């Protein structure tokens, strides 16, 4: 009990220190931070002191990043976290995501440990609670991000035929590639338009159109996007880019139609699983009754 009270007191002291340090009355900025706004060309002042939440996050972020990547790789997650966050246009960075994930896992570790110390359940139950609760919370957050990434890829593949057809119409009408991408990004909605807005912004930052499109294809990791980008980068070489993009749009539509048919066939086959089970179980019971009766007759004889 004494150890439990000491641990609770330590956590209370740490939390109170972080909360109080965030208040302006108790967190006086350094002289360099106070003079920073008056320096020409200086960056924005950095909030937080030595014992602030920001400094605490900066200390924990490398450890949380390394530990989170190792745990994710143990459960078969091989795609980098940065790529998945960029794909779904998340506002979180890698460090912030890992720190929040490890914080929730730590809280889920402390709560079962305190409950086990107070209630004293069997050792197996305590071990499962202490190990299973933080691990499950970590995997739930990781799985939510993975599902969001897969959902974005599926939506992107579904929207690509329509958007690429619009791009082909604009190119055939005389628009340049950059102007056509800007028009679709400005007027469109959905995952494809959001990605194209990012491509347009990267071009405005100094990248060429081919580099920005290749960067988008590497982040998206969708086969139809890779094929479309391989056609669009021929902007300076192809004489009739609109016709090529239109042909790629028809190919993407055929691939999407084929995947839809495959999904329908799989679901049609899954419908027969409960019917087959419902038919076989009574049949096995009806066959088992005379079979057991015959065995009983032979054993009595």
C-alpha positions in Angstrom: 0.0 0.0 0.0 2.9 2.3 0.8 4.4 1.8 -2.6 1.1 2.4 -4.3 0.6 5.7 -2.5 4.1 6.7 -3.3 3.6 6.0 -7.0 0.3 7.8 -7.0 1.9 10.8 -5.3 4.7 10.8 -7.8 2.2 10.8 -10.7 0.2 13.6 -9.0 3.3 15.7 -8.6 4.3 15.2 -12.2 0.9 16.1 -13.5 0.6 19.2 -11.2 4.0 20.4 -12.3 3.1 20.1 -16.0 -0.2 21.9 -15.5 1.3 24.7 -13.4 4.2 25.2 -15.7 1.8 25.9 -18.6 0.3 28.9 -16.7 1.9 32.3 -17.7 2.2 33.3 -14.0 4.6 30.4 -13.2 6.2 30.0 -16.6 8.4 33.0 -17.4 9.9 32.9 -20.9 13.6 33.3 -21.3 15.2 36.5 -22.4 16.0 35.2 -25.9 12.3 34.2 -26.4 11.1 37.6 -25.2 13.4 39.4 -27.7 12.8 37.1 -30.6 9.7 38.9 -32.0 11.7 42.1 -32.3 14.5 40.5 -34.3 14.1 40.9 -38.1 13.5 37.6 -39.9 13.2 35.6 -36.7 10.9 32.7 -36.3 7.9 32.6 -34.1 8.6 32.4 -30.3 8.6 28.9 -28.9 6.2 28.6 -26.0 7.0 26.5 -22.9 9.9 26.4 -20.4 12.1 23.6 -19.2 9.3 21.8 -17.3 6.5 22.6 -19.9 4.4 20.1 -21.8 6.3 21.0 -25.0 9.7 20.1 -23.5 8.2 17.0 -22.0 6.9 16.0 -25.4 10.3 16.7 -27.1 12.0 14.4 -24.6 9.5 11.6 -25.0 8.9 11.8 -28.7 12.2 9.9 -29.9 11.6 7.1 -27.4 7.9 6.8 -28.3 8.7 6.9 -32.0 11.3 4.1 -31.7 9.3 1.9 -29.4 6.1 2.4 -31.4 7.8 1.4 -34.7 9.3 -1.7 -33.1 6.0 -2.8 -31.7 4.2 -2.2 -35.0 6.9 -4.1 -36.9 6.4 -7.1 -34.5 2.8 -7.3 -35.6 3.5 -7.1 -39.3 3.1 -3.4 -40.0 5.9 -2.6 -42.5 4.6 0.6 -44.1 6.1 3.7 -42.6 3.9 5.7 -40.3 4.8 9.0 -42.0 3.5 7.7 -45.4 0.2 6.6 -43.9 -0.3 9.9 -42.1 0.5 11.8 -45.3 -1.9 9.6 -47.3 -4.9 10.5 -45.3 -3.9 14.1 -44.9 -3.7 13.9 -41.1 -2.8 16.9 -39.1 -0.7 14.8 -36.7 3.0 14.4 -37.2 4.8 11.1 -36.5 6.1 12.2 -33.1 2.7 13.5 -32.0 0.9 10.3 -33.1 3.4 8.0 -31.4 3.4 10.1 -28.2 -0.3 10.0 -27.9 -0.4 6.3 -28.7 2.2 5.5 -26.1 0.5 7.8 -23.6 -2.7 5.9 -23.9 -0.9 2.6 -23.7 0.9 3.8 -20.5 -2.4 4.8 -18.9 -3.9 1.4 -19.8 -0.9 -0.1 -18.1 -1.2 1.9 -14.9 -4.9 1.4 -14.4 -4.8 -2.5 -14.4 -1.7 -2.4 -12.3 -3.4 -0.3 -9.6 -6.5 -2.4 -9.8 -4.4 -5.6 -9.4 -2.6 -4.0 -6.4 -5.9 -3.1 -4.7 -8.1 -6.2 -5.6 -5.4 -8.8 -5.7 -6.9 -11.1 -8.4 -5.2 -14.4 -9.5 -1.8 -13.9 -11.0 -2.9 -15.0 -14.5 -5.7 -12.4 -14.5 -3.3 -9.7 -13.3 -0.7 -10.6 -15.9 -3.3 -10.5 -18.7 -4.6 -7.2 -17.6 -1.2 -5.5 -17.2 0.1 -6.8 -20.5 -3.1 -7.2 -22.6 -4.7 -3.8 -21.9 -1.8 -1.6 -23.1 -1.0 -3.8 -26.0 -4.7 -3.9 -27.1 -4.9 -0.1 -26.9 -1.8 0.3 -28.9 -3.0 -2.1 -31.6 -6.5 -0.5 -31.7 -5.0 2.9 -32.5 -2.7 1.3 -35.1 -5.6 -0.6 -36.7 -7.7 2.5 -36.9 -5.0 4.3 -38.8 -4.5 1.2 -41.1 -8.2 1.1 -41.9 -8.3 4.8 -42.6 -5.4 4.4 -45.0 -7.0 1.5 -46.8 -10.3 3.3 -47.0 -8.5 6.3 -48.6 -6.8 4.0 -51.1 -10.1 2.4 -52.1 -11.9 5.7 -52.4 -9.0 7.0 -54.5 -9.2 4.0 -56.9 -12.9 4.5 -57.2 -12.7 8.2 -58.0 -9.8 8.0 -60.4 -11.7 7.0 -63.6 -14.1 9.9 -63.4 -11.4 12.5 -62.4 -9.0 11.2 -65.1 -11.7 11.5 -67.7 -12.3 15.1 -66.6 -8.6 15.7 -66.9 -8.5 14.2 -70.4 -11.4 16.5 -71.4 -9.5 19.6 -70.1 -6.3 18.6 -71.8 -8.1 17.9 -75.1 -9.7 21.3 -74.8 -6.4 23.0 -74.8 -5.6 23.4 -71.1 -2.1 22.8 -69.9 -1.4 20.0 -67.4 -0.8 22.4 -64.5 -3.9 24.5 -65.3 -6.0 21.3 -65.6 -4.8 19.9 -62.3 -5.4 23.3 -60.6 -8.9 23.5 -62.0 -9.8 20.0 -60.8 -8.2 20.5 -57.4 -10.1 23.8 -56.9 -13.5 22.7 -58.1 -13.4 19.0 -57.1 -14.3 17.2 -53.9 -13.2 13.9 -52.4 -9.9 12.1 -51.9 -8.7 12.7 -55.5 -9.3 16.4 -55.3 -7.5 16.6 -51.9 -4.5 14.8 -53.3 -4.4 17.0 -56.4 -4.5 20.1 -54.2 -1.4 18.8 -52.5 0.2 18.2 -55.8 -0.6 21.8 -56.9 0.8 23.2 -53.7 4.0 21.2 -54.2 4.4 22.6 -57.7 4.0 26.1 -56.3 6.7 25.3 -53.7 9.2 24.8 -56.5 8.9 21.1 -57.6 8.2 20.3 -61.2 4.9 18.8 -62.2 6.6 15.4 -62.9 8.3 15.4 -59.5 5.1 16.4 -57.6 3.1 13.7 -59.4 5.7 11.0 -58.7 5.7 12.0 -55.1 1.9 11.7 -55.0 2.1 8.2 -56.5 4.7 7.1 -54.0 2.4 8.2 -51.1 -0.8 6.9 -52.6 0.5 3.4 -53.5 -2.4 2.7 -55.8 -1.8 0.8 -59.1 -4.2 3.0 -61.1 -2.6 6.1 -59.8 0.9 4.9 -60.7 -0.3 4.2 -64.3 -2.0 7.6 -64.6 1.1 9.4 -63.3 3.3 7.4 -65.7 1.1 8.9 -68.5 1.0 12.4 -67.1 4.8 12.7 -66.8 4.9 12.4 -70.6 3.4 15.9 -70.9 6.5 17.4 -72.6 6.9 14.4 -74.9 3.4 13.3 -76.0 1.7 15.2 -78.7 -1.9 14.1 -77.7 -1.8 13.7 -73.9 -5.6 14.0 -73.6 -6.1 10.9 -75.8 -3.6 8.9 -73.7 -5.2 10.0 -70.4 -8.6 9.1 -71.8 -7.4 5.6 -72.7 -5.9 5.2 -69.2 -9.3 6.3 -67.7 -11.1 3.6 -69.7 -8.5 1.0 -68.5 -8.9 2.1 -64.9 -12.7 1.8 -65.3 -12.4 -1.7 -66.6 -10.1 -2.7 -63.7 -12.6 -1.2 -61.2 -15.4 -3.0 -62.9 -13.5 -6.3 -62.7 -12.8 -5.8 -59.0 -16.5 -5.1 -58.4 -17.5 -8.3 -60.1 -14.9 -10.2 -58.1 -16.4 -8.8 -54.9 -19.9 -9.7 -56.0 -18.9 -13.2 -56.8 -17.1 -13.6 -53.4 -20.2 -12.4 -51.5 -22.4 -14.6 -53.6 -20.3 -17.6 -52.6 -20.3 -16.5 -48.9 -24.1 -16.5 -49.0 -24.1 -20.3 -49.5 -21.9 -21.0 -46.5 -24.7 -20.8 -43.9 -27.1 -22.6 -46.2 -24.6 -25.4 -46.6 -24.0 -25.6 -42.9 -27.7 -25.6 -42.2 -28.2 -28.4 -44.7 -25.3 -30.6 -43.6 -25.9 -30.5 -39.9 -29.4 -32.0 -39.9 -28.3 -34.5 -42.6 -25.4 -35.7 -40.5 -27.8 -36.1 -37.5 -30.3 -38.1 -39.5 -27.5 -40.3 -40.9 -26.0 -40.8 -37.4 -29.2 -42.1 -35.9 -29.6 -45.3 -38.0 -25.8 -45.7 -38.0 -25.7 -45.8 -34.2 -28.7 -48.1 -34.2 -27.0 -50.5 -36.6 -23.8 -50.5 -34.4 -25.9 -51.3 -31.4 -27.6 -54.2 -33.1 -24.2 -55.7 -34.2 -22.7 -55.3 -30.8 -25.7 -57.1 -29.2 -25.5 -59.9 -31.7 
